[in-house]
Amino acid sequence: MSEERHAEANALLGTVGVSRTKIDSVTSERASRAWWDADASAYHHEHGEFLGVDSDAGEFVWCPEGLHEGDVGFLGDVAGKRVLEIGCGSAPCARWLAGQGAHAVGLDLSMGMLRRGVEAMDKGGPRVPLVLAGAESLPFTDASFDIACSAFGAVPFVADSALVMREVARVLRPGGRWVFAVNHPMRWIFPDDPGEAGLTATIPYFDRTPYVEVDETGTPTYVEHHRTIGDRVREVVAAGLVLEDIIEPQWPEHLDREWGQWSPLRGNLFPGTAIFIATKPG
């Protein structure tokens, strides 16, 4: 990740270097919780407006390419449905869903991100319940939601994403829908750079070793996990879900902003996002 963009979080956590090493779920979750707590302020300063965090009704933006749920309708009709957003951050998506008539719940492991969501809701608009928990152990009973969704939340940051798929399948009702957006797996092979330096492949696509940032003691401060497209498909299917589609958004001509490694330069050459749409058999 860019040291300049994340200077505040890196300073708070004492990040000094990068490691490539296997990491278990407990350690990964601990690092992610600390990172998103530390980065919450800077993240919202940079991306809050694009995501509609402080708009009265919230917004549901799927990805840096700007796909809005109101336009694409990946979740279908949400009115009257119980919807769980996993890795909701400050919950603009869950709030937008509530405005469309859904009974939405937001879940995230970062209190800093959830606190930012509460601040946004205190200004007006729909309110949604927020739950502090990780995605590998969802604190809900079986078959309690009609829809689950995640817009770049949780899935890339957990050590056992196959377990997340099983947990989602467990809490979905028969006929339920699961849609999640992640950084496109092919992005793994390129440096995290939106410019020309990010156009040269440097890491094997098949190397699943996590990207880990560490402090002076070697303790992880940030973790991101890689799965191939095939891995994602197998995880979904093994959980008993039916994969309906994989969306690879093209970079829109009107969008000239950068978001981390996402940029018009790279976006015009290869996809930056993959959106998986699955259902639970009825």
For each residue, the residues with C-beta under 8 A, 3 or more apart:
1: 5 6 192 213 222 260
2: 5 6 192 193 260
3: 6 7 10
4: 7
5: 1 2 42 46 260
6: 1 2 3 9 10 39 42
7: 3 4 10 11 42
8: 11 12 38 39 41 42
9: 6 12 13 15 35 38 39 42 222
10: 3 6 7 13 14 15 213 221
11: 7 8 14
12: 8 9 38
13: 9 10 34 35 38 215 221 222
14: 10 11 215 216 221
15: 9 10 213 214 215 221 222
16: 214 215 216
17: 213 214
18: 211 212 213 214
19: 212 213 214 218 220
20: 207 209 210 211 212
21: 209 210 212
22: 209 210
23: 27 28 31 159 210 212 220 223
24: 27 28 159
25: 28 29 136 158 159 160 163
26: 29 30
27: 23 24 30 31 159 220 223
28: 23 24 25 31 32 157 158 159 210 220 223 225
29: 25 26 32 33 109 134 136 158 159
30: 26 27 33 34 220
31: 23 27 28 34 35 212 219 220 221 222 223
32: 28 29 35 36 109 110 157 158 222 223
33: 29 30 36 37 109 110 111
34: 13 30 31 37 38 221
35: 9 13 31 32 38 39 221 222 223
36: 32 33 39 40 43 89 108 109 110 112 113
37: 33 34 40 110 111 112 113
38: 8 9 12 13 34 35 112
39: 6 8 9 35 36 42 43 112
40: 36 37 43 44 90 110 112 113 115 116
41: 8 44 45 112
42: 5 6 7 8 9 39 45 46
43: 36 39 40 46 47 48 89 113
44: 40 41 47 48 53 90 116
45: 41 42 48
46: 5 42 43
47: 43 44 50 51 259
48: 43 44 45 51 53 54 90
49: 52 53 54
50: 47 61 66 257 259
51: 47 48 59 61 90 92
52: 49 55 57 58 59 61 92 96
53: 44 48 49 58 90 92 116 117 120
54: 48 49 120 123
55: 52 58 59 92 125
56: 123 124 125
57: 52 95 96 99 125 126
58: 52 53 55 91 92 93 94 95 96 98 99 120 125 126
59: 51 52 55 68 92 93 96
60: 68 69 70 92 93 96 97 151
61: 50 51 52 66 67 68 69 92 93 151
62: 65 67 68 69 72 74 151 181 249 273 275
63: 66 67 151 152 181 249 272 273 275
64: 259 260 262 272 273
65: 62 249 250 251 252 255 262 267 272 273
66: 50 61 63 252 255
67: 61 62 63 71 72 247 249 275
68: 59 60 61 62 71 72
69: 60 61 62 72 73 74 75 93 96 97
70: 60 73 96
71: 67 68
72: 62 67 68 69 247
73: 69 70 76
74: 62 69 149 179 247 275 277
75: 69 78 83 97 147 149 177 179
76: 73 147 177
77: 81
78: 75 81 83 97 100 101 102 147
79: 100 101 102
80: 101 102 103
81: 77 78 102 103 146 147
82: 102 103 105 144 145 146 147
83: 75 78 94 97 102 103 104 105 145 146 147 148 149
84: 104 105 107 138 140 145 147 148 149 171
85: 88 91 93 94 97 104 105 106 107 148 149 150 151 153
86: 107 135 138 148 149 150 153 154 155 164 168 180
87: 107 108 109 135 150 151 152 153 154 155 157
88: 85 91 93 94 106 107 108 113 114 117 130 153
89: 36 43 92 108 110 113 116 117 153
90: 40 44 48 51 53 113 114 116 117 120
91: 58 85 88 94 95 106 108 114 117 120 121 128 130
92: 51 52 53 55 58 59 60 61 89 95 96 117 120
93: 58 59 60 61 69 85 88 96 97 106 149 151
94: 58 83 85 88 91 97 98 104 105 106 128 130
95: 57 58 91 92 98 99 104 117 120 121 125 126 127 128
96: 52 57 58 59 60 69 70 92 93 99 100 126
97: 60 69 75 78 83 85 93 94 100 102 104 128
98: 58 94 95 101 102 103 104 126 127 128
99: 57 58 95 96 125 126
100: 78 79 96 97
101: 78 79 80 98
102: 78 79 80 81 82 83 97 98 147
103: 80 81 82 83 98
104: 83 84 85 94 95 97 98 128
105: 82 83 84 85 94 128 129 130 131 145
106: 85 88 91 93 94 114 117 128 129 130 131
107: 84 85 86 87 88 130 131 132 133 135 138
108: 36 87 88 89 91 113 114 130 131 132 133 153 154
109: 29 32 33 36 87 132 133 134 135 154
110: 32 33 36 37 40 89 113 114
111: 33 37 114 115 132
112: 36 37 38 39 40 41 115 116
113: 36 37 40 43 88 89 90 108 110 116 117
114: 88 90 91 106 108 110 111 117 118 130 132
115: 40 111 112 118 119
116: 40 44 53 89 90 112 113 119 120
117: 53 88 89 90 91 92 95 106 113 114 120 121 130
118: 114 115 121 122 130
119: 115 116 122 123
120: 53 54 58 90 91 92 95 116 117 123 125
121: 91 95 117 118 124 125 126 127 128
122: 118 119
123: 54 56 119 120
124: 56 121
125: 55 56 57 58 95 99 120 121
126: 57 58 95 96 98 99 121
127: 95 98 121
128: 91 94 95 97 98 104 105 106 121
129: 105 106
130: 88 91 94 105 106 107 108 114 117 118
131: 105 106 107 108 139
132: 107 108 109 111 114
133: 107 108 109 137 138 139
134: 29 109 137 154 158
135: 86 87 107 109 138 150 153 154 155 158 164 167
136: 25 29 158 159 160 163 164 167
137: 133 134 167
138: 84 86 107 133 135 167 168 170 171
139: 131 133
140: 84 144 145 171
141: 144 171
142: 170 171
143: 170 171 172 173 174
144: 82 140 141 171 173
145: 82 83 84 105 140 148 171 172 173 176
146: 81 82 83 172 173 175 176 177
147: 75 76 78 81 82 83 84 102 172 176 177 178 179
148: 83 84 85 86 145 168 171 172 176 177 178 179
149: 74 75 83 84 85 86 93 178 179 180
150: 85 86 87 135 153 154 155 179 180 181
151: 60 61 62 63 85 87 93 180 181
152: 63 87 156 181 182 183
153: 85 86 87 88 89 108 135 150
154: 86 87 108 109 134 135 150 157 158 164
155: 86 87 135 150 158 161 164 180 182
156: 152 161 182 183 224 225
157: 28 32 87 154 223 224 225
158: 25 28 29 32 134 135 136 154 155 161 163 164 225
159: 23 24 25 27 28 29 136 210 223 225
160: 25 136 163 164
161: 155 156 158 164 165 225 227 232 235
162: 165 166 235 238 239
163: 25 136 158 160 166 167
164: 86 135 136 154 155 158 160 161 167 168
165: 161 162 168 169 178 235 236 238 239 241
166: 162 163 169 170 238 239 240
167: 135 136 137 138 163 164 170 171
168: 86 138 148 164 165 171 172 178 239 241
169: 165 166 172 178 239 240 241 280
170: 138 142 143 166 167
171: 84 138 140 141 142 143 144 145 148 167 168
172: 143 145 146 147 148 168 169 176 177 178 280
173: 143 144 145 146 176 280
174: 143 280 281 282
175: 146 279 280 281 282
176: 145 146 147 148 172 173 279 280
177: 75 76 146 147 148 172 277 278 279 280
178: 147 148 149 165 168 169 172 236 241 276 277 278 279 280
179: 74 75 147 148 149 150 275 276 277 278
180: 86 149 150 151 155 275 276
181: 62 63 150 151 152 273 274 275 276
182: 152 155 156 185 232 273 274 276
183: 152 156 187 188 272 273 274
184: 187 248 270 271 272 273 274
185: 182 188 205 226 227 228 229 231 232 274
186: 189 190 205 270 271
187: 183 184 190 261 270 272
188: 183 185 203 205 207 226
189: 186 201 202 203 204 205
190: 186 187 193 198 199 200 201 202 203 261 266
191: 197 198 200 202 261
192: 1 2 198 260 261
193: 2 190 197 198 261
194: 198 258 260 261 262 263 265 266
195: 198 263 265
196: 199 265
197: 191 193 200
198: 190 191 192 193 194 195 261 263 265 266
199: 190 196 265 266 269
200: 190 191 197
201: 189 190
202: 189 190 191
203: 188 189 190 207
204: 189 207
205: 185 186 188 189 228
206: 228
207: 20 188 203 204 226
208: 225 226 227 228 231
209: 20 21 22 226
210: 20 21 22 23 28 159 223 224 225 226
211: 18 20 223 224 225 226
212: 18 19 20 21 23 31 220 222 223
213: 1 10 15 17 18 19 220 221 222 223
214: 15 16 17 18 19 217 218 219 220 221
215: 13 14 15 16 218 219 221
216: 14 16
217: 214
218: 19 214 215
219: 31 214 215
220: 19 23 27 28 30 31 212 213 214 223
221: 10 13 14 15 31 34 35 213 214 215
222: 1 9 13 15 31 32 35 212 213
223: 23 27 28 31 32 35 157 159 210 211 212 213 220
224: 156 157 210 211
225: 28 156 157 158 159 161 208 210 211
226: 185 188 207 208 209 210 211
227: 161 185 208 231 232 235
228: 185 205 206 208 231 232
229: 185 232 233 246 274
230: 233 234
231: 185 208 227 228 234 235
232: 161 182 185 227 228 229 235 236 274 276
233: 229 230 236 237 243 246
234: 230 231 237 238
235: 161 162 165 227 231 232 238 239
236: 165 178 232 233 239 241 243 276 278
237: 233 234 240 241 242 243
238: 162 165 166 234 235
239: 162 165 166 168 169 235 236
240: 166 169 237 280 281
241: 165 168 169 178 236 237 278 279 280 281
242: 237 278 279 280 281
243: 233 236 237 246 276 277 278
244: 277 278 279
245: 276 277
246: 229 233 243 274 275 276 277
247: 67 72 74 273 274 275 276 277
248: 184 271 273 274 275
249: 62 63 65 67 271 272 273 275
250: 65 267 271
251: 65 255 264 267 268 272
252: 65 66 255
253:
254:
255: 65 66 251 252 264 267
256: 264
257: 50
258: 194 262 263 264
259: 47 50 64 262 263
260: 1 2 5 64 192 194
261: 187 190 191 192 193 194 198 266 272
262: 64 65 194 258 259 266 267 272
263: 194 195 198 258 259 266 267
264: 251 255 256 258 267 268
265: 194 195 196 198 199 268 269
266: 190 194 198 199 261 262 263 269 270 272
267: 65 250 251 255 262 263 264 270 271 272
268: 251 264 265
269: 199 265 266
270: 184 186 187 266 267
271: 184 186 248 249 250 267 274
272: 63 64 65 183 184 187 249 251 261 262 266 267
273: 62 63 64 65 181 182 183 184 247 248 249
274: 181 182 183 184 185 229 232 246 247 248 271
275: 62 63 67 74 179 180 181 246 247 248 249
276: 178 179 180 181 182 232 236 243 245 246 247
277: 74 177 178 179 243 244 245 246 247
278: 177 178 179 236 241 242 243 244
279: 175 176 177 178 241 242 244
280: 169 172 173 174 175 176 177 178 240 241 242
281: 174 175 240 241 242
282: 174 175
